[in-house]
């Protein structure tokens, strides 16, 4: 008994071909397998494309808030509830009485940071949220480093500190405390050079940022940020 088999339009065998029924089932299974392979390739390529688009980056958010109790905990709690780890956080007063500035460093992709900014802006007492990594800005961090030293290597440590424009702020019989200011790479490089001497203690303030130019972030409107 002969049956009519309809092949896919893209197949080289054409649209129609006559085959016995057993071969019909084999042909049908063969083309189903090919179809599954093609769909799998498309699916994997889509996943690969999404992974390339969702590249993890360091984002520095500058947040102006009213200086009220509980504001910092609400901002930090929003990040923890959504599973985003805060790399560093610093808070301080601004030029405006009653307004504080929170600088948060978070590692995430571009889509996630857009959602974070929108959610933070909805919090009570939040005035402005700006992603400083998308703007021309100055980034600085301060670190205090206590390094072990002796009479023989004290001069070497001072020479390295001078190259990095660091300040010696305390000297003891077996240690020295150094203050250094700069970007993250500069501070980490200096710490690496101090490790052979024995780093006893490190305190870092966390990253702070300020936009270049004449326009402060308090003058940015929300439409500009979106």
MOMO-V856720 format. One record per run of one state. SS is the DSSP state (h for helix, s for strand, l for the rest). FROM is the first residue (numbers start at 1). TO is the last residue. If there is no record, write none. Layout:
BEGIN
<<SS | FROM | TO> <SS | FROM | TO>>
END
This chain:
BEGIN
<<l | 1 | 1> <s | 2 | 6> <l | 7 | 15> <s | 16 | 20> <h | 21 | 53> <l | 54 | 56> <s | 57 | 66> <l | 67 | 70> <h | 71 | 81> <l | 82 | 85> <s | 86 | 93> <l | 94 | 98> <s | 99 | 108> <l | 109 | 109> <h | 110 | 121> <l | 122 | 125> <s | 126 | 131> <h | 132 | 134> <l | 135 | 136> <s | 137 | 148> <l | 149 | 153> <h | 154 | 163> <l | 164 | 166> <s | 167 | 171> <l | 172 | 174> <s | 175 | 182> <l | 183 | 183> <h | 184 | 197> <l | 198 | 198> <s | 199 | 204> <l | 205 | 207> <s | 208 | 211> <l | 212 | 216> <h | 217 | 219> <l | 220 | 221> <h | 222 | 225> <l | 226 | 226>>
END
